[in-house]
Amino acid sequence: MNAYRRRKNVLPQNIRALLLAAGALSLIILFVRGCLYAKNEGGAGDGNAPLAGEPLRVYDARLKKTVEMDLEEYLVHVVAGEMPASFEAEALKAQAVAARTYTVRRMASHGGTPCGRGGADICTDSTCCQAYQSEARLRENWGSEYAANLRRVRDAVEATAGEILTYDGLPIEALFHSNAGGVTEDAEHVFASAQPYLVSVTSPGDELAAHYTDTVRLTRAEVTKALNKLYPNADVTAKRLDRELKVLSRYASGRVNQISVGDVTLTGRQFRQALDLASANFSLAYSEKYVTVTTVGYGHGVGMSQYGANAMAKAGSGYKEILTHYYTGVEIASLYK
């Protein structure tokens, strides 16, 4: 009985040793195969997989609630909302870096000034922060091109992951717009203060944009109503508009600096906003019933021109060259170092 037990115990120990060795080998094989599978089937390379980034508090203006998102994944939806996916790859990369910089400057975790809506760092309302397109909206807008377009945008975000623009070691106010009309504008001519990196530069290629020039025809009554509503002291009249509206000065970029509107003087930006014009670079023409306004460029004109960036990319410029052209004296830093 004792001898049997000793023989019985010896055999299982040998078997256990073999099983343990085989099991360890199997685990190694499974681990390697699992890693290869993950590398080939998922991760940042997958068009539908999220990227790795930092937590970001985002106020969803449509859902009216604050959610936490991955920074890099958020940027995929911002770039998709701010720039056509058909643009050149280097232009999309430049947009990704500009959008990331704009976002980081508002993140409380980086010492920024949050948007504050719903207690969030940033919101999805383009009139307040940046344009943001949800997956459902992108599928609706892109249709059969959804997968290809998403891949192009995601590639741009992934290729520049963590890169931001800095001046004196701090994230810049990375403003951008659709089309500069050939020349960007000094920040101080549009917003409250000057910034050394937001100064006027040439923007070749803007003339190829769909909205390089736009013309709108408004009735004299429409113009009169809009101006008097916002500026009652102007006291303009429909019949005398051609004598009551006078451009007094322009900046070197061509944008209107000051315009006389009846009894008040407005900035070109104020006049643009009052009539919802595409640009502050405008000219006026009159007929008996109408005022025809012709604009050059689209947007406020400060920072990077998106159509100009695309033109530079088509001419062979890389995204870093594009960014350092439109943002004077900046450096490109890594957020994740």
C-alpha positions in Angstrom: 0.0 0.0 0.0 2.7 2.4 0.9 4.8 1.4 -2.1 1.8 2.0 -4.4 1.3 5.4 -2.9 4.9 6.3 -3.5 4.7 5.1 -7.2 1.4 7.0 -7.6 2.9 10.2 -6.3 5.9 10.0 -8.6 3.9 9.7 -11.8 1.7 12.8 -11.2 4.7 15.0 -10.4 6.2 14.2 -13.8 3.0 14.8 -15.5 2.5 18.1 -13.6 5.9 19.2 -14.7 5.2 18.5 -18.3 1.8 20.1 -18.1 3.2 23.3 -16.5 5.8 23.6 -19.2 3.3 23.1 -21.9 0.9 25.5 -20.3 3.6 28.2 -20.0 4.5 27.7 -23.6 0.8 28.0 -24.6 0.5 31.2 -22.6 3.5 32.7 -24.3 2.1 31.7 -27.7 -1.3 33.1 -26.9 0.3 36.3 -25.5 2.3 36.9 -28.7 -0.6 36.0 -30.9 -2.8 38.3 -28.9 -0.4 41.2 -29.2 -0.1 40.7 -33.0 -3.9 40.5 -33.2 -4.3 43.7 -31.3 -1.7 45.4 -33.5 -3.4 44.3 -36.7 -7.0 44.6 -35.7 -7.3 47.4 -33.3 -5.6 50.4 -31.6 -4.9 53.8 -33.2 -4.5 52.2 -36.6 -8.2 51.2 -36.7 -10.4 53.7 -38.3 -13.1 53.3 -35.6 -10.8 52.9 -32.6 -10.2 55.8 -30.2 -6.8 57.3 -29.9 -4.9 57.6 -26.6 -4.9 61.1 -25.1 -5.9 63.0 -22.0 -9.3 63.3 -20.3 -11.1 66.4 -21.5 -14.4 67.8 -20.1 -16.7 68.7 -23.0 -20.1 70.4 -22.8 -22.3 68.8 -25.5 -24.5 71.7 -26.6 -26.9 69.4 -28.4 -27.4 67.0 -25.5 -27.0 69.9 -23.0 -24.7 67.9 -20.7 -21.0 67.7 -19.8 -19.1 64.5 -20.8 -15.5 63.4 -20.4 -13.8 62.6 -23.6 -10.3 61.6 -24.8 -8.6 64.7 -26.1 -7.3 63.1 -29.3 -10.6 61.5 -30.0 -12.4 64.8 -29.5 -10.0 66.4 -32.0 -11.0 63.9 -34.7 -14.5 65.2 -34.5 -13.3 68.9 -34.4 -11.0 68.6 -37.4 -13.9 66.9 -39.2 -16.1 69.8 -38.4 -13.7 72.6 -39.1 -12.0 71.5 -42.3 -13.2 69.5 -45.4 -11.9 66.0 -45.2 -11.0 66.3 -48.9 -8.2 68.8 -48.1 -4.6 67.8 -48.4 -3.1 65.6 -45.7 -0.6 68.3 -44.6 -3.4 70.9 -44.3 -5.4 68.5 -42.1 -2.4 67.9 -39.9 -2.0 71.7 -39.6 -5.6 72.0 -38.6 -5.2 69.2 -36.0 -2.3 71.0 -34.3 -4.1 74.3 -34.3 -7.3 72.7 -32.9 -5.3 70.8 -30.3 -3.5 74.0 -29.2 -6.8 75.9 -29.1 -8.2 73.2 -26.8 -5.2 72.8 -24.5 -5.3 76.6 -23.9 -8.7 76.0 -22.4 -8.0 72.9 -20.3 -8.0 73.5 -16.6 -5.5 70.7 -16.1 -3.0 72.7 -18.2 -3.6 75.9 -16.4 -5.9 77.2 -19.1 -9.1 79.2 -19.1 -12.0 76.9 -19.6 -15.1 77.7 -21.7 -17.0 77.1 -18.4 -20.3 76.0 -20.0 -21.6 73.1 -17.8 -18.4 73.3 -15.8 -16.5 72.0 -18.9 -13.1 72.9 -20.4 -14.7 73.4 -23.9 -18.0 73.1 -25.6 -19.3 71.9 -29.0 -20.9 75.2 -29.9 -18.9 76.7 -32.8 -20.1 80.2 -31.9 -18.3 79.8 -28.5 -15.5 77.3 -29.1 -14.8 75.0 -32.0 -17.1 73.2 -34.5 -17.7 69.5 -33.5 -19.4 66.8 -35.5 -20.8 63.7 -33.8 -20.4 60.3 -35.4 -24.0 60.3 -36.4 -23.7 63.7 -38.1 -20.5 62.6 -39.9 -22.2 59.5 -41.2 -25.1 61.6 -42.4 -22.9 64.2 -44.1 -20.3 61.9 -45.6 -22.6 59.0 -46.6 -20.7 56.4 -48.6 -17.4 58.4 -48.1 -17.7 58.1 -44.3 -15.0 55.4 -43.8 -12.5 57.0 -46.1 -13.0 60.5 -44.8 -12.8 59.4 -41.2 -9.5 57.6 -42.0 -8.0 60.8 -43.5 -9.0 62.9 -40.5 -7.9 60.3 -38.0 -4.6 59.9 -39.7 -4.0 63.7 -39.4 -4.8 63.7 -35.7 -2.7 60.5 -35.0 0.3 61.8 -37.0 0.5 64.9 -34.9 -0.6 63.4 -31.5 0.3 65.6 -28.6 1.7 68.5 -30.8 0.8 72.0 -29.9 2.0 75.5 -30.8 3.8 77.6 -28.1 5.2 81.1 -27.8 7.5 81.7 -24.8 6.7 78.2 -23.7 2.9 78.7 -23.5 0.1 77.4 -25.7 -0.9 80.1 -28.2 -4.4 81.4 -29.1 -4.5 79.3 -32.3 -7.2 81.2 -34.2 -8.1 80.1 -37.7 -10.6 81.0 -40.4 -11.8 79.8 -43.8 -10.2 82.2 -46.2 -8.1 85.3 -45.6 -8.7 86.8 -49.0 -5.0 86.8 -49.7 -3.8 88.5 -46.5 -4.4 87.7 -42.9 -5.1 90.4 -40.3 -3.3 91.6 -37.1 -5.2 90.3 -34.0 -5.4 93.8 -32.6 -7.5 95.0 -35.5 -10.2 92.4 -34.9 -10.0 91.4 -31.2 -9.2 93.1 -27.9 -5.4 92.8 -27.9 -2.4 92.3 -30.0 -0.5 89.0 -30.0 3.1 88.7 -31.4 2.3 85.5 -33.2 -1.0 86.7 -34.7 0.2 89.3 -37.2 -0.7 89.9 -40.9 1.0 87.6 -43.4 0.3 86.8 -47.0 -2.0 83.9 -47.8 -1.3 82.8 -51.4 -3.8 80.4 -52.9 -6.9 81.9 -51.2 -8.1 83.2 -54.5 -8.8 79.5 -55.5 -11.4 79.2 -52.7 -15.1 79.0 -53.5 -15.8 82.0 -51.2 -12.8 84.1 -52.1 -15.4 86.8 -53.1 -19.1 86.9 -52.3 -21.8 89.3 -53.3 -25.0 89.8 -51.5 -27.8 92.2 -52.5 -29.9 93.7 -49.7 -32.7 96.1 -50.0 -32.1 99.6 -48.6 -34.9 98.9 -46.1 -33.1 95.8 -44.8 -29.8 97.6 -44.4 -31.5 100.5 -42.6 -33.4 98.3 -40.3 -30.4 96.2 -39.3 -28.1 99.2 -38.6 -30.7 101.3 -36.7 -31.7 98.3 -34.6 -28.1 97.8 -33.3 -27.1 101.4 -33.4 -30.1 103.7 -32.9 -28.0 106.8 -32.8 -27.0 106.2 -36.4 -30.4 107.3 -37.6 -29.8 106.2 -41.2 -32.6 106.4 -43.8 -33.2 104.1 -46.7 -33.2 106.9 -49.3 -29.9 108.5 -48.1 -27.9 105.3 -47.5 -25.5 106.1 -50.4 -24.6 109.3 -48.7 -24.8 108.1 -45.1 -22.5 105.1 -45.5 -18.9 106.1 -46.1 -15.8 103.9 -45.7 -13.3 106.2 -43.8 -10.2 104.0 -43.6 -8.9 100.5 -44.4 -6.1 98.4 -43.0 -3.2 97.3 -45.2 -5.0 94.0 -45.7 -7.9 95.7 -47.4 -10.3 95.2 -44.5 -12.3 98.2 -43.4 -11.0 99.9 -40.3 -13.7 102.5 -39.8 -17.0 103.3 -41.6 -19.3 106.3 -41.1 -22.9 105.1 -40.6 -25.1 108.1 -40.3 -24.3 109.9 -37.0 -22.0 107.2 -35.7 -18.7 105.6 -36.7 -18.3 101.9 -36.6 -15.5 99.5 -37.1 -15.4 97.2 -40.1 -16.0 94.3 -37.8 -19.1 95.9 -36.3 -20.5 96.7 -39.7 -19.8 93.1 -40.9 -21.6 91.6 -37.9 -24.6 94.0 -38.3 -25.2 92.8 -41.8 -23.9 89.2 -41.4 -21.2 89.7 -44.0 -18.6 87.1 -44.9 -15.7 89.4 -44.3 -14.8 92.9 -43.1 -13.1 93.5 -46.5 -16.1 94.8 -48.3 -17.2 97.4 -50.8 -20.7 98.9 -51.3 -22.7 99.7 -54.5 -26.1 101.3 -54.7 -29.1 101.2 -56.9 -32.5 102.8 -56.4 -33.8 99.9 -54.3 -30.7 97.8 -53.3 -27.4 97.9 -51.7 -24.9 95.4 -53.2 -22.1 94.3 -50.9 -19.0 92.5 -52.3 -16.7 90.8 -49.8 -13.2 89.4 -50.2 -12.3 86.4 -47.9 -14.4 84.5 -45.4 -14.1 84.8 -41.7 -12.3 87.1 -39.3 -9.0 86.8 -41.0 -6.8 86.2 -38.0 -4.4 83.3 -37.7 -4.4 80.4 -40.2 -6.3 80.5 -43.4 -7.6 77.0 -44.0 -7.8 77.4 -47.8 -4.4 79.1 -47.7 -3.1 76.1 -45.7 -4.5 73.7 -48.3 -2.9 75.7 -51.1 0.5 75.6 -49.4 0.1 71.8 -48.9 -0.7 71.4 -52.6 2.5 73.3 -53.4 4.5 70.9 -51.3 4.7 72.5 -47.9 4.5 70.3 -44.8 2.2 71.0 -41.9 5.0 72.5 -39.7 5.9 75.0 -42.5 2.3 75.9 -42.9 1.9 76.5 -39.1 5.0 78.6 -38.7 4.0 80.7 -41.7 0.6 81.6 -40.3 1.7 81.8 -36.6 4.7 84.0 -36.4 7.6 83.0 -34.1 5.9 79.9 -32.7 7.5 76.6 -31.7 5.9 73.1 -32.0 6.1 71.3 -28.7 5.0 67.9 -27.5 2.2 67.8 -24.9 2.9 64.3 -23.8 6.6 64.5 -23.1 
